[in-house]
Amino acid sequence: PLKGCINVHPSLLPRWRGAAPMQRAIMAGDQVTGVCLMQMEAGLDSGPIFCSQKIEITDDDDLGTMHDKLANIGASLLAAELRGIFEGKILPYAQAAESIEYAAKIDKSEEEID
């Protein structure tokens, strides 16, 4: 693509790069998460960020509710900001080098509820 690829990522990068960001946020007891629009590059969710939006994780949230909330936010954010990104009005900024957390794929042993 002429302008590269944009990823709608369901976490506040650089926290929870990888395969299971929503699950890892819930499992870690995070109180806040969100969505980032980011420029894709060769590294795993390591590209620069165009914009983000935060939300609270409530006691009632589970993977299903988080998925639906973040999907709606991601779609709205992309619709609102895509033109500005393509026109160069919204410039990406590098992710912080500290606070990087990887959201490894959920292992079968982690699927059991305690």
HELIX and SHEET records of a PDB file:
HELIX    1   1 PRO A   21  MET A   27  1                                   7    
HELIX    2   2 LEU A   63  PHE A   86  1                                  24    
HELIX    3   3 LYS A  108  GLU A  110  5                                   3    
SHEET    1   A 3 ILE A   6  HIS A   9  0                                        
SHEET    2   A 3 VAL A  32  GLN A  39 -1                                        
SHEET    3   A 3 ILE A  49  GLU A  56 -1                                        
SHEET    1   B 2 ARG A  17  GLY A  18  0                                        
SHEET    2   B 2 TYR A 102  ALA A 103  1                                        
END                                                                             
